[in-house]
């Protein structure tokens, strides 16, 4: 167990809807990174939050957005859902922005119909 | 970040030692090598990390030759529960963004 929790565990949405996924980081960690993992692929970096500010972004459109709160928990928001957004969404927490080991949560499985 | 190449899949039997090799020809001077393990529908789990020579912990060893263009993850005496996907990643520490770049990984299947 990494101490990183995510909610919900599973979610079903329809195309065009909006979704919010949540992540609680491991105690003592101030950085949260979000990844999208399609079936059969490795995780792809979405963005990272360090001390409540976005600190790097992968190749994802603006409809993917996020927040980090003062307690370092985080949200991932996806607007105008598309079928291809169906995936396992992972968050990982770490201490510091510079490359320390990331600890992953169990993920949220999103299915877009 | 350096691109990595590793076998798509490997088969083994319980009790054997398994070695998974990863190529990273373009590794930079300040890059570290990290391995993660992932079970289906779970988040990746950190296994081991190294910079050069050999690193050992309670679950695995990591061998890195002097040129650092490859690395080998060694799992001693595997069991059925070691069946998983193993990812090799390289990346710099101390950078502005701690972005992990995963490849497709190696699916290790351990049989009785």
HADDOCK unambig.tbl for C-alpha pairs under 7 A between the chains (distance, minus, plus):
assign (segid A and resid 41 and name CA) (segid B and resid 104 and name CA) 5.41 0.50 0.50
assign (segid A and resid 42 and name CA) (segid B and resid 102 and name CA) 5.30 0.50 0.50
assign (segid A and resid 42 and name CA) (segid B and resid 103 and name CA) 5.51 0.50 0.50
assign (segid A and resid 42 and name CA) (segid B and resid 104 and name CA) 4.91 0.50 0.50
assign (segid A and resid 42 and name CA) (segid B and resid 105 and name CA) 6.85 0.50 0.50
assign (segid A and resid 43 and name CA) (segid B and resid 102 and name CA) 5.91 0.50 0.50
assign (segid A and resid 44 and name CA) (segid B and resid 101 and name CA) 6.82 0.50 0.50
assign (segid A and resid 44 and name CA) (segid B and resid 102 and name CA) 6.82 0.50 0.50
assign (segid A and resid 45 and name CA) (segid B and resid 99 and name CA) 6.58 0.50 0.50
assign (segid A and resid 45 and name CA) (segid B and resid 100 and name CA) 6.78 0.50 0.50
assign (segid A and resid 45 and name CA) (segid B and resid 101 and name CA) 6.98 0.50 0.50
assign (segid A and resid 55 and name CA) (segid B and resid 97 and name CA) 6.17 0.50 0.50
assign (segid A and resid 56 and name CA) (segid B and resid 97 and name CA) 5.65 0.50 0.50
assign (segid A and resid 90 and name CA) (segid B and resid 43 and name CA) 6.47 0.50 0.50
assign (segid A and resid 97 and name CA) (segid B and resid 96 and name CA) 6.29 0.50 0.50
assign (segid A and resid 97 and name CA) (segid B and resid 97 and name CA) 5.67 0.50 0.50
assign (segid A and resid 97 and name CA) (segid B and resid 98 and name CA) 5.61 0.50 0.50
assign (segid A and resid 98 and name CA) (segid B and resid 93 and name CA) 5.42 0.50 0.50
assign (segid A and resid 98 and name CA) (segid B and resid 94 and name CA) 3.97 0.50 0.50
assign (segid A and resid 98 and name CA) (segid B and resid 95 and name CA) 4.76 0.50 0.50
assign (segid A and resid 98 and name CA) (segid B and resid 96 and name CA) 5.75 0.50 0.50
assign (segid A and resid 98 and name CA) (segid B and resid 97 and name CA) 5.97 0.50 0.50
assign (segid A and resid 98 and name CA) (segid B and resid 98 and name CA) 5.36 0.50 0.50
assign (segid A and resid 99 and name CA) (segid B and resid 92 and name CA) 6.61 0.50 0.50
assign (segid A and resid 99 and name CA) (segid B and resid 93 and name CA) 4.30 0.50 0.50
assign (segid A and resid 99 and name CA) (segid B and resid 94 and name CA) 5.71 0.50 0.50
assign (segid A and resid 99 and name CA) (segid B and resid 95 and name CA) 6.64 0.50 0.50
assign (segid A and resid 99 and name CA) (segid B and resid 98 and name CA) 4.62 0.50 0.50
assign (segid A and resid 100 and name CA) (segid B and resid 93 and name CA) 6.91 0.50 0.50
assign (segid A and resid 103 and name CA) (segid B and resid 45 and name CA) 6.90 0.50 0.50
assign (segid A and resid 103 and name CA) (segid B and resid 46 and name CA) 6.96 0.50 0.50
assign (segid A and resid 104 and name CA) (segid B and resid 43 and name CA) 5.28 0.50 0.50
assign (segid A and resid 104 and name CA) (segid B and resid 44 and name CA) 6.02 0.50 0.50
assign (segid A and resid 104 and name CA) (segid B and resid 45 and name CA) 6.68 0.50 0.50
assign (segid A and resid 105 and name CA) (segid B and resid 43 and name CA) 5.52 0.50 0.50
assign (segid A and resid 106 and name CA) (segid B and resid 42 and name CA) 4.81 0.50 0.50
assign (segid A and resid 106 and name CA) (segid B and resid 43 and name CA) 4.71 0.50 0.50
assign (segid A and resid 107 and name CA) (segid B and resid 42 and name CA) 6.36 0.50 0.50
assign (segid A and resid 107 and name CA) (segid B and resid 43 and name CA) 5.98 0.50 0.50
